Amino acid sequence: MNEFIITFRECLEASLIVGIIYTVLHKNDLTAEKRVLWYGVIASLAASVIVGLLLTSINQSVGNTSYEKAFEAVFMYITAGILFYVIFWLAKHVSDREEIENSVKNAIAGSGFALFLLVFFSILREGFETALFLIASVTNTGGFSYLGFFLGMILAVLLGYLVVIQGKKVNLRSFFKATTLLLVFFAAGMVAYGTHEAESYLVKSGKIDENNITRVWNIHQPKVSLENNENKIFYSFNKSKNKYYHILHDKGTVGVFLKGFFGYNSNPNWIELILWILSMVFGIRMWTSFYRAS
């Protein structure tokens, strides 16, 4: 689900940018500039893949030590901050055709290289964000959905084509309003997970005793075996740890989705819960004021 939302939103923005630029060039019969556009698209896609590989390599090179938890905590906080910044302060109005068209005209007036740079960095920005958010999602949930990834990408390109090239009227404001709210939940979840990883670092490094941490709740703990009155349908068996996990445990079939998308934890500490609530309140307030103002 996370992969679909992230790639759908980011790829749709990139598709709209490319489509609007192409429309401007096509209307003015600028054949050479259209070739520059596609060169920029290809180069930016290649650069986005490289950026994604570099970020993944950095994320994996930390090693399986207590410092890995510290890195993941910092990475989650930074990613959540960038996500909030991207959503609200940058206010990326990709549906604002006039703004993009003016940028294209200014680039054409300069040189073909200026147009190339406009396309390259516009799409690379989306590629960087996609890679960053996907890595955070995988780190959080421990899994990756190729179906959601490719489905989001394909639908975004098709919708972008219909909106820009075919001239179909789609209410983009409603779409971005809904997906932005979902990303608020996603960012708040990253803050909560980052706090959880910070706790793990402090415990693994011996700075605090896990027994001294006060939990808001501690439910659905893993079990080596099930009681006779417990239904197996509500549990999944983890062979690597030889334990049964309840579906609502944060590593269970349902809990892992709630964890990845909403920051759910089956045994949160008070700081984790408070920061999640504050992030949610902050995000929803900004979401409300942003769309009311626009």
Summary of the structure (lengths in Angstrom):
residues: 294
radius of gyration: 22.2
end to end distance: 28.0
largest distance: 76.7
contacts: 926
relative contact order: 0.15
helix: 73%
strand: 4%
